[in-house]
Amino acid sequence: MSEANKLSLAQYFDSRQGFRPRDVSPAVPEICQQSPDLYATGLSDGQQMAEVTFSVERKQLQDLISTADSIRPEDNADLAPMLDILVRKIVANVIGNITIDADFLRRQINAAIAVLTEADQNRTLRMHPDDLALLADADLPLKCSADTNMARGTLRIECSDGWIEHGPALILDRLERALNQDGNGA
């Protein structure tokens, strides 16, 4: 923009015929007009306070950023396999220490039946023959059948639309697949 086209705010409002403000100069309190040094001192003090506040906030922000950088998770390639082995051992110990008895099998059956919400009367409970023998005296709500291909402690409830299988071996298998999907399989 050339010098000829520059127009001050005061000149602009002087040239207009419509709205014109009374005064376009900055408002300076009357006491400061009596003593210009007070105005300059106040302005200087205000600028110093703003600079100090800015310095303090900048320091706090830098401290926060350095703290955030220090708590950033590190990719530790040695830790992942150790955690993988530890989780597998703990779960195997917990599930491996389960005593397969009539009470355990009743809880497994009730948990599997609770999953079924359909009203299919053609359900059959299939279990390992040794497990079924433990429940010989039990009053089960389903027709039971022995299946030598089933692992001990595992049960399958079959109906016309499919089946539900439940047991420690399946839980371990599901855990194994989940761990291997993460790429952390040992």
Contacts in CASP RR format, 6 or more apart in sequence:
PFRMAT RR
TARGET T0000
AUTHOR 0000-0000-0000
METHOD contacts of the structure
MODEL  1
MSEANKLSLAQYFDSRQGFRPRDVSPAVPEICQQSPDLYATGLSDGQQMA
EVTFSVERKQLQDLISTADSIRPEDNADLAPMLDILVRKIVANVIGNITI
DADFLRRQINAAIAVLTEADQNRTLRMHPDDLALLADADLPLKCSADTNM
ARGTLRIECSDGWIEHGPALILDRLERALNQDGNGA
9 24 0 8 1.000
10 24 0 8 1.000
10 25 0 8 1.000
13 20 0 8 1.000
13 21 0 8 1.000
13 24 0 8 1.000
14 20 0 8 1.000
28 39 0 8 1.000
29 39 0 8 1.000
31 38 0 8 1.000
32 38 0 8 1.000
32 39 0 8 1.000
33 39 0 8 1.000
80 184 0 8 1.000
81 184 0 8 1.000
81 185 0 8 1.000
81 186 0 8 1.000
83 184 0 8 1.000
84 179 0 8 1.000
84 184 0 8 1.000
84 185 0 8 1.000
84 186 0 8 1.000
85 186 0 8 1.000
87 179 0 8 1.000
88 175 0 8 1.000
88 176 0 8 1.000
88 179 0 8 1.000
88 186 0 8 1.000
91 172 0 8 1.000
91 175 0 8 1.000
92 172 0 8 1.000
95 168 0 8 1.000
95 171 0 8 1.000
95 172 0 8 1.000
96 168 0 8 1.000
98 104 0 8 1.000
98 168 0 8 1.000
100 131 0 8 1.000
100 134 0 8 1.000
100 152 0 8 1.000
100 153 0 8 1.000
101 134 0 8 1.000
102 134 0 8 1.000
102 135 0 8 1.000
102 138 0 8 1.000
104 153 0 8 1.000
105 127 0 8 1.000
105 131 0 8 1.000
105 134 0 8 1.000
105 135 0 8 1.000
105 153 0 8 1.000
105 155 0 8 1.000
106 135 0 8 1.000
106 138 0 8 1.000
108 153 0 8 1.000
108 155 0 8 1.000
108 166 0 8 1.000
108 167 0 8 1.000
109 125 0 8 1.000
109 140 0 8 1.000
109 142 0 8 1.000
109 155 0 8 1.000
111 166 0 8 1.000
112 155 0 8 1.000
112 157 0 8 1.000
112 164 0 8 1.000
112 166 0 8 1.000
113 141 0 8 1.000
113 142 0 8 1.000
113 157 0 8 1.000
115 164 0 8 1.000
115 166 0 8 1.000
116 123 0 8 1.000
116 157 0 8 1.000
116 159 0 8 1.000
116 164 0 8 1.000
118 159 0 8 1.000
118 161 0 8 1.000
120 159 0 8 1.000
120 160 0 8 1.000
120 161 0 8 1.000
122 159 0 8 1.000
122 160 0 8 1.000
123 142 0 8 1.000
123 143 0 8 1.000
123 157 0 8 1.000
123 158 0 8 1.000
123 159 0 8 1.000
124 142 0 8 1.000
124 143 0 8 1.000
124 144 0 8 1.000
124 145 0 8 1.000
124 157 0 8 1.000
124 158 0 8 1.000
124 159 0 8 1.000
125 140 0 8 1.000
125 142 0 8 1.000
125 143 0 8 1.000
125 144 0 8 1.000
125 145 0 8 1.000
125 155 0 8 1.000
125 156 0 8 1.000
125 157 0 8 1.000
126 144 0 8 1.000
126 145 0 8 1.000
126 146 0 8 1.000
126 147 0 8 1.000
126 150 0 8 1.000
126 155 0 8 1.000
126 156 0 8 1.000
126 157 0 8 1.000
126 158 0 8 1.000
127 135 0 8 1.000
127 144 0 8 1.000
127 145 0 8 1.000
127 146 0 8 1.000
127 147 0 8 1.000
127 150 0 8 1.000
127 153 0 8 1.000
127 154 0 8 1.000
127 155 0 8 1.000
127 156 0 8 1.000
128 146 0 8 1.000
128 147 0 8 1.000
128 148 0 8 1.000
128 150 0 8 1.000
128 151 0 8 1.000
128 152 0 8 1.000
128 153 0 8 1.000
128 154 0 8 1.000
129 146 0 8 1.000
129 147 0 8 1.000
129 148 0 8 1.000
130 152 0 8 1.000
131 150 0 8 1.000
131 152 0 8 1.000
131 153 0 8 1.000
131 155 0 8 1.000
132 144 0 8 1.000
132 146 0 8 1.000
135 144 0 8 1.000
142 157 0 8 1.000
147 156 0 8 1.000
150 156 0 8 1.000
151 167 0 8 1.000
151 169 0 8 1.000
153 167 0 8 1.000
153 168 0 8 1.000
153 169 0 8 1.000
154 165 0 8 1.000
154 166 0 8 1.000
154 167 0 8 1.000
154 168 0 8 1.000
154 169 0 8 1.000
154 170 0 8 1.000
155 165 0 8 1.000
155 166 0 8 1.000
155 167 0 8 1.000
156 163 0 8 1.000
156 164 0 8 1.000
156 165 0 8 1.000
156 166 0 8 1.000
157 163 0 8 1.000
157 164 0 8 1.000
179 185 0 8 1.000
END
